[in-house]
Amino acid sequence: MCGWTDFDDLKYKYYSREEWGATPAADRRPIATPVQYVVIHHTYLPAACNTTQQCFSAMKSMQDYHNSMGWGDIGYQRCTERALYLIYSFSNLPAACNTTQECFSAMKSMQDYHNSMEWGDIGYHFCVGSNGGVYEGRGWNVVGIHAGRANNHSYGICLIGDWRVATPPKTMLESTKRLISIGVENGSISPNYKLIGHNQVMATECPGTALFNIISTWNHFSTDVAVFKTVAKNNALS
Ligand SMILES: [Zn+2]
């Protein structure tokens, strides 16, 4: 499940898809490596829904998530599309996870939601929990669905939780840095990679202001995302 490095070198606990109970991926398009960009995310899901279909998916996702918390049903009494939008605006799902079991539930919840959007799998390549554990999403070999036109050129790493105001725990940040350096060591990530936040390539609050302020101090942080605007303009996404 992780032949690219020695477990002793990981310095964090790594959980494969099998361990957190992923369903098989329907989308396994190979990604061209080494990848030039790493995109950092938080979880703030489901996002606002703008169509009935999107809202249906959001409701199913919330029910799945709430069921996974042992609540027996979706927790909200009544969700009109407008109410749903408001709920999303002030809720964060999944919330930060502090135990392996909570993080497994968060991973399953995200995979269910992303599958309901017909993305064929959880969108991110890897997720990191508050306890510093790293959870395998799509892994190093396939294209993710996490950053629009940057998908084909980046890995998406999600720090589980809402980091608009709260600051991620140090161990979570250290695992994220270590994960990126392992990607460089195994040839998946270019040594000259650029680190960016989701909000630099799409109109979103993700990865949250508090987290964004932190990653903007890290090595390789870049404001150079002009390439993606060119890609959009020329419709030249490969
Ligand atoms: Zn994001």
Residues whose N, C-alpha, C, O or C-beta is under 5 A from the ligand:
A	BS01	ZN	I40 H41 H42 H146 H198 C206
